[in-house]
Amino acid sequence: MYNPKFVFSQLVDFLNRNKFNRIIKKYGGDRYVKHFTCWNQLLVMMFGQLCNRESLRDLIVIIEAHRSKCYHLGFGKNVSKTNLAYANMNRDYRIFEEFAYFLVAEARVKRKTDIFNLGGNVYAFDSTTIDLCLSVFWWARFRRHKGEVKVHFLYDVETQIPAFFHITDAATHDCKAMDEIPYESGSYYVFDKAYNDFKRLHRIAEVGAIFVLRAKKNLKFRIIRWKRRLPKNVLSDCVIELTGYYPGKYYPAPLRLIRFWDEDQEREFMFLTNSFSLTSLQVALLYKNRWQVELFHKWLKQHLKIKKFWGTSENAVRIQIYCAIYSYCLVAIVQHDMKLERSAYEVLQVLGVSLTDTTPLRELFDKTKSQNFNERSASDGQLYINF
């Protein structure tokens, strides 16, 4: 007798369970566990992300309504509010973090493309803060009456997948997260002006990578030589030497300073880079595409659950953020493998209301009409290729 799979079970087939089991064994996640395993926990958390549940109680109510389907959905027999809350609070978050990196790497390979034709990956690095209630999340103290955590993302601009993520308390300065980035030789890293730390920027140059960042107005430098015959909107392009005491000490090599006039915003931008082979317009274009990481932050907060948490401990918050990344990568993989000409928003919404249906995925998307929403989303490949 043929028993069709639920939509959620079809989505789970895109996950590598063998890899997850090896990670569990590495950290001993299922030691002394009889019923509600790490795999069950992962699927329940992803189910909550995809169907947009507001709270832990809300998630458990929905699961209780589908009690007869829990086994086939992969939740196990003992899903309860207590079990899930205990698992989120006590199980090693590194299990979910390592699997998130594996899923990210898989999604990047599938969506690999070369839009800029620069011979290396193009990354944008920035952070986003998540507000928390200090009386509940006591460990996330930021100010006297305010709690926050900060998530730092290294976003692959061409594949629209975050290649690296790092969670810190909100009091940690953004520059300190630069020490955790796994830099790649020949790749391009784009930063905003908050990352004007020349000691850390020099490490990027020593690795053989290229950085582009927005310079601060109070930058002290000496011009070594100018470039003539500049293209439109490029006000100046020169090689400089830093003259400030600490900047000159931490970055003794020459840099390139470009002043660019943005007609759309009617304002001037100053860019610093260690690349002398890129054209001035390419440098401006790379920085312009830094905005993609901001759109990714916005998409993640609007469509997945990382603003309202289902647990109050730091461990539970970390696990929920990693599960949101799973869901984002899973949508991207489904979008790629099934060659869907839809935005990530549409794919997520169609999946979210159909998780307990038994319709085949291909038929599910063929039956629904694409609305072609003009959504400024980092997941839809809307790069600024031209000015």
DOTORTI-752400 format. One record per residue (C-alpha): x, y, z. Coordinates in Angstrom, 2 decimals, always signed. Layout:
! residues N
X, Y, Z .
...
***
This chain:
! residues 387
+0.00, +0.00, +0.00 .
+1.39, +3.40, -1.00 .
+1.61, +5.94, +1.84 .
+2.53, +9.39, +0.48 .
+5.01, +11.43, +2.50 .
+4.09, +14.64, +4.26 .
+5.56, +17.82, +2.79 .
+7.73, +18.28, +5.89 .
+9.10, +14.73, +5.54 .
+9.96, +15.48, +1.92 .
+11.88, +18.54, +3.08 .
+13.75, +16.49, +5.69 .
+15.03, +14.27, +2.86 .
+17.20, +17.22, +1.79 .
+19.08, +17.00, +5.13 .
+22.05, +14.66, +5.62 .
+21.07, +12.65, +8.67 .
+24.25, +10.55, +8.64 .
+26.34, +13.71, +9.02 .
+24.12, +14.91, +11.87 .
+24.44, +11.53, +13.61 .
+28.23, +11.73, +13.40 .
+28.14, +15.20, +14.99 .
+25.85, +13.90, +17.75 .
+28.28, +11.07, +18.45 .
+31.20, +13.53, +18.50 .
+29.62, +15.62, +21.29 .
+27.68, +12.83, +23.01 .
+24.36, +14.54, +22.43 .
+22.20, +11.40, +22.72 .
+23.99, +9.92, +25.71 .
+21.45, +8.58, +28.21 .
+18.59, +9.74, +25.94 .
+15.83, +7.16, +25.47 .
+13.10, +8.93, +23.54 .
+13.42, +12.60, +22.51 .
+16.72, +12.57, +20.57 .
+18.73, +15.44, +19.07 .
+17.30, +14.56, +15.65 .
+13.74, +14.80, +17.01 .
+14.65, +18.14, +18.61 .
+16.09, +19.46, +15.35 .
+12.99, +18.55, +13.35 .
+10.60, +20.02, +15.92 .
+12.55, +23.29, +15.96 .
+12.64, +23.46, +12.16 .
+8.92, +22.71, +12.01 .
+8.32, +25.66, +14.32 .
+10.49, +27.93, +12.17 .
+8.81, +26.95, +8.91 .
+5.25, +27.27, +10.21 .
+6.07, +30.55, +12.00 .
+5.15, +29.65, +15.58 .
+5.23, +32.51, +18.09 .
+6.12, +30.65, +21.28 .
+7.01, +27.27, +22.73 .
+3.43, +26.74, +23.88 .
+2.15, +27.69, +20.43 .
+4.48, +25.14, +18.82 .
+3.46, +22.34, +21.19 .
-0.26, +23.06, +20.65 .
+0.21, +22.63, +16.89 .
+2.17, +19.40, +17.37 .
-0.51, +18.05, +19.73 .
-3.11, +18.75, +17.05 .
-1.10, +16.49, +14.72 .
-0.28, +13.86, +17.36 .
-1.15, +10.97, +15.03 .
+1.36, +12.25, +12.45 .
+4.31, +12.81, +14.81 .
+6.04, +9.53, +14.01 .
+5.92, +10.09, +10.26 .
+6.99, +13.71, +10.68 .
+10.08, +12.50, +12.57 .
+9.21, +14.05, +15.95 .
+9.17, +10.81, +17.93 .
+6.61, +9.75, +20.50 .
+7.44, +12.06, +23.39 .
+7.19, +15.65, +22.19 .
+6.14, +17.83, +25.09 .
+6.76, +21.34, +26.28 .
+8.94, +20.06, +29.12 .
+11.05, +17.76, +26.93 .
+11.69, +20.42, +24.29 .
+12.46, +23.16, +26.84 .
+14.86, +20.85, +28.72 .
+16.60, +19.80, +25.50 .
+17.05, +23.39, +24.33 .
+18.45, +24.40, +27.69 .
+20.86, +21.49, +28.26 .
+22.01, +19.96, +24.99 .
+25.31, +21.16, +23.58 .
+24.62, +23.98, +21.10 .
+27.82, +23.04, +19.23 .
+25.96, +20.07, +17.73 .
+23.56, +22.43, +15.98 .
+26.26, +24.97, +15.19 .
+28.45, +22.42, +13.40 .
+25.53, +21.03, +11.42 .
+24.55, +24.59, +10.47 .
+28.02, +25.10, +8.97 .
+27.69, +21.82, +7.08 .
+24.31, +22.83, +5.65 .
+25.65, +26.29, +4.76 .
+28.58, +24.74, +2.89 .
+26.21, +22.42, +1.01 .
+23.91, +25.30, +0.03 .
+26.86, +27.42, -1.15 .
+28.16, +24.63, -3.37 .
+24.74, +24.15, -4.96 .
+24.21, +27.89, -5.56 .
+27.78, +28.65, -6.61 .
+28.00, +31.34, -9.29 .
+30.47, +33.94, -10.50 .
+28.63, +37.20, -10.99 .
+31.49, +39.66, -10.45 .
+34.11, +37.63, -12.41 .
+36.85, +38.57, -9.94 .
+38.33, +35.10, -9.47 .
+37.37, +34.88, -5.79 .
+34.41, +34.85, -3.44 .
+32.81, +38.17, -2.49 .
+31.76, +38.51, +1.15 .
+29.98, +41.26, +3.06 .
+30.46, +41.31, +6.83 .
+28.10, +42.99, +9.28 .
+26.15, +42.33, +12.45 .
+22.53, +42.57, +13.55 .
+21.25, +43.00, +17.10 .
+18.30, +41.16, +18.61 .
+16.46, +42.87, +21.47 .
+15.72, +40.79, +24.56 .
+13.85, +41.42, +27.78 .
+16.50, +41.78, +30.47 .
+14.26, +40.49, +33.27 .
+13.83, +37.19, +31.36 .
+17.15, +36.91, +29.50 .
+19.29, +38.00, +32.46 .
+22.52, +36.72, +30.88 .
+22.20, +39.11, +27.87 .
+22.76, +42.35, +29.78 .
+23.62, +45.24, +27.47 .
+22.60, +48.34, +29.39 .
+21.02, +48.95, +32.75 .
+17.49, +48.13, +31.62 .
+18.12, +46.51, +28.25 .
+19.21, +43.11, +26.97 .
+20.53, +42.25, +23.50 .
+22.53, +39.69, +21.61 .
+24.47, +40.35, +18.43 .
+24.81, +37.98, +15.48 .
+27.70, +38.60, +13.09 .
+27.26, +37.30, +9.54 .
+29.82, +36.88, +6.78 .
+27.46, +36.87, +3.81 .
+28.41, +35.37, +0.44 .
+27.02, +38.01, -1.90 .
+27.00, +35.82, -5.01 .
+25.31, +32.72, -3.56 .
+23.14, +34.68, -1.08 .
+24.13, +32.28, +1.72 .
+25.85, +33.25, +5.02 .
+29.28, +31.60, +4.98 .
+30.09, +32.36, +8.63 .
+28.14, +33.43, +11.71 .
+29.18, +34.30, +15.22 .
+26.97, +35.07, +18.23 .
+28.18, +37.47, +20.93 .
+26.72, +39.74, +23.57 .
+25.67, +43.15, +22.26 .
+28.40, +44.96, +24.21 .
+31.09, +43.29, +22.07 .
+32.38, +45.71, +19.44 .
+31.92, +44.60, +15.85 .
+35.66, +44.75, +15.15 .
+36.38, +41.97, +17.63 .
+34.32, +39.55, +15.56 .
+36.78, +40.08, +12.68 .
+39.24, +37.88, +14.59 .
+36.90, +34.89, +14.16 .
+36.46, +35.14, +10.38 .
+38.13, +32.28, +8.43 .
+39.77, +34.41, +5.73 .
+40.43, +32.92, +2.30 .
+43.30, +33.96, +0.05 .
+42.07, +35.67, -3.11 .
+38.61, +36.46, -1.73 .
+37.06, +39.90, -1.32 .
+35.73, +41.21, +2.02 .
+33.50, +44.29, +2.17 .
+33.02, +46.20, +5.44 .
+31.22, +49.29, +6.63 .
+33.07, +52.13, +8.36 .
+32.56, +50.53, +11.80 .
+35.38, +48.12, +10.90 .
+38.17, +50.69, +10.49 .
+40.58, +48.63, +12.60 .
+43.88, +48.75, +10.72 .
+45.57, +46.09, +12.82 .
+42.91, +43.56, +11.83 .
+42.77, +44.84, +8.25 .
+46.51, +44.23, +7.94 .
+45.94, +40.58, +8.89 .
+43.50, +40.30, +5.97 .
+46.15, +41.66, +3.61 .
+48.77, +39.25, +5.00 .
+46.48, +36.31, +4.21 .
+46.35, +37.43, +0.58 .
+42.73, +38.58, +0.64 .
+41.27, +41.88, -0.57 .
+39.24, +44.21, +1.62 .
+37.01, +47.14, +0.70 .
+35.64, +49.38, +3.42 .
+34.15, +52.78, +3.84 .
+36.71, +55.19, +5.29 .
+36.00, +57.57, +8.15 .
+36.05, +61.30, +7.52 .
+38.76, +61.92, +10.13 .
+41.23, +59.55, +8.45 .
+44.77, +60.95, +8.52 .
+46.90, +60.14, +5.50 .
+49.51, +61.40, +3.07 .
+48.96, +61.09, -0.68 .
+51.74, +59.29, -2.55 .
+50.40, +59.55, -6.08 .
+47.22, +60.42, -7.96 .
+45.47, +58.66, -10.79 .
+44.28, +60.73, -13.75 .
+41.50, +60.27, -16.33 .
+38.88, +59.13, -13.88 .
+35.53, +57.62, -14.92 .
+32.22, +59.33, -14.26 .
+31.31, +59.94, -10.59 .
+34.82, +59.05, -9.37 .
+36.11, +62.24, -7.75 .
+39.59, +60.97, -6.93 .
+41.64, +57.77, -6.94 .
+44.99, +57.87, -5.16 .
+47.58, +55.78, -3.32 .
+48.03, +56.91, +0.27 .
+50.09, +56.27, +3.35 .
+48.48, +56.41, +6.81 .
+49.99, +59.09, +9.03 .
+48.09, +58.61, +12.29 .
+50.24, +57.07, +15.03 .
+48.35, +53.83, +15.55 .
+47.00, +53.44, +11.97 .
+50.49, +54.00, +10.55 .
+51.97, +51.58, +13.06 .
+49.40, +48.84, +12.50 .
+49.15, +49.23, +8.71 .
+52.58, +50.34, +7.36 .
+51.83, +49.37, +3.73 .
+50.28, +51.72, +1.12 .
+46.52, +51.79, +0.64 .
+44.22, +53.04, -2.05 .
+41.67, +55.79, -1.33 .
+38.75, +56.38, -3.69 .
+36.21, +59.20, -3.42 .
+32.97, +58.40, -5.20 .
+29.84, +60.51, -5.81 .
+26.57, +58.57, -5.60 .
+24.00, +60.31, -7.79 .
+21.05, +58.39, -6.32 .
+21.74, +59.46, -2.74 .
+23.50, +62.69, -3.73 .
+26.37, +62.11, -1.32 .
+30.06, +61.35, -1.37 .
+31.64, +58.09, -0.22 .
+35.28, +57.39, +0.63 .
+36.52, +53.83, +0.12 .
+39.74, +52.19, +1.31 .
+41.13, +49.05, -0.28 .
+44.40, +47.14, -0.48 .
+43.73, +46.20, -4.13 .
+45.53, +48.17, -6.82 .
+44.21, +46.04, -9.70 .
+40.48, +46.70, -9.27 .
+39.05, +49.67, -11.12 .
+37.57, +52.49, -9.05 .
+34.06, +51.59, -10.29 .
+34.55, +47.96, -9.26 .
+35.48, +49.08, -5.75 .
+32.35, +51.26, -5.57 .
+30.26, +48.38, -6.94 .
+31.57, +45.96, -4.33 .
+30.68, +48.35, -1.53 .
+27.27, +48.99, -3.03 .
+26.55, +45.26, -2.85 .
+27.40, +45.28, +0.86 .
+23.75, +46.24, +1.31 .
+22.83, +42.63, +0.52 .
+23.83, +41.56, +4.03 .
+21.45, +44.18, +5.46 .
+18.63, +42.77, +3.34 .
+19.51, +39.29, +4.59 .
+19.22, +40.49, +8.20 .
+15.84, +42.01, +7.42 .
+14.60, +38.84, +5.67 .
+15.72, +36.62, +8.52 .
+13.99, +38.75, +11.17 .
+10.76, +39.20, +9.21 .
+10.16, +35.66, +7.99 .
+11.85, +33.38, +10.56 .
+11.77, +33.28, +14.33 .
+14.85, +34.94, +15.79 .
+13.11, +37.86, +17.54 .
+10.84, +35.80, +19.81 .
+12.52, +32.88, +21.51 .
+11.16, +29.57, +22.80 .
+13.62, +29.37, +25.67 .
+15.27, +31.83, +28.04 .
+18.77, +30.37, +28.40 .
+21.72, +31.34, +26.21 .
+21.92, +27.75, +24.96 .
+18.27, +27.82, +23.83 .
+18.73, +31.16, +22.05 .
+21.76, +29.85, +20.18 .
+19.99, +26.66, +19.09 .
+16.98, +28.62, +17.82 .
+19.19, +30.96, +15.78 .
+20.98, +27.97, +14.24 .
+17.63, +26.37, +13.40 .
+16.59, +29.58, +11.65 .
+19.77, +29.30, +9.55 .
+18.85, +25.66, +8.77 .
+15.46, +26.79, +7.52 .
+16.94, +29.55, +5.38 .
+19.47, +27.17, +3.81 .
+16.81, +24.50, +3.29 .
+14.59, +26.96, +1.41 .
+17.60, +27.97, -0.72 .
+18.45, +24.31, -1.48 .
+14.85, +23.47, -2.41 .
+14.66, +26.59, -4.56 .
+17.84, +25.53, -6.40 .
+17.30, +21.76, -6.71 .
+13.74, +22.10, -7.95 .
+14.67, +25.04, -10.20 .
+11.82, +27.15, -8.85 .
+11.38, +30.54, -10.46 .
+10.01, +32.01, -7.25 .
+11.29, +34.26, -4.52 .
+12.48, +32.72, -1.27 .
+9.52, +34.42, +0.42 .
+7.03, +32.60, -1.81 .
+8.76, +29.24, -1.32 .
+8.76, +29.69, +2.47 .
+5.09, +30.71, +2.59 .
+3.93, +27.83, +0.39 .
+5.90, +25.33, +2.48 .
+4.77, +26.89, +5.77 .
+1.06, +26.27, +5.17 .
+1.56, +22.82, +3.61 .
+3.86, +21.01, +6.03 .
+1.29, +18.35, +6.98 .
-0.11, +17.88, +3.47 .
+0.76, +14.80, +1.44 .
+1.16, +16.62, -1.87 .
+4.45, +15.98, -3.73 .
+6.69, +19.04, -3.64 .
+6.80, +19.44, -7.41 .
+3.02, +19.26, -7.64 .
+2.67, +21.66, -4.71 .
+4.55, +24.42, -6.53 .
+3.07, +23.64, -9.93 .
-0.46, +24.07, -8.59 .
+0.19, +27.47, -7.04 .
+0.77, +30.48, -9.27 .
+3.84, +32.61, -8.82 .
+3.01, +36.18, -7.81 .
+6.51, +37.48, -8.65 .
+6.66, +39.73, -5.63 .
+9.17, +42.53, -6.06 .
+10.79, +41.79, -2.74 .
+14.14, +43.39, -1.98 .
+15.52, +40.24, -0.47 .
+19.05, +38.98, -0.11 .
+17.81, +35.52, -0.98 .
+16.50, +36.45, -4.41 .
+19.78, +37.28, -6.13 .
+19.01, +40.97, -6.67 .
+22.57, +42.23, -6.96 .
+23.56, +45.71, -8.04 .
+25.50, +44.84, -11.17 .
+25.34, +48.28, -12.78 .
+24.91, +51.82, -11.52 .
***
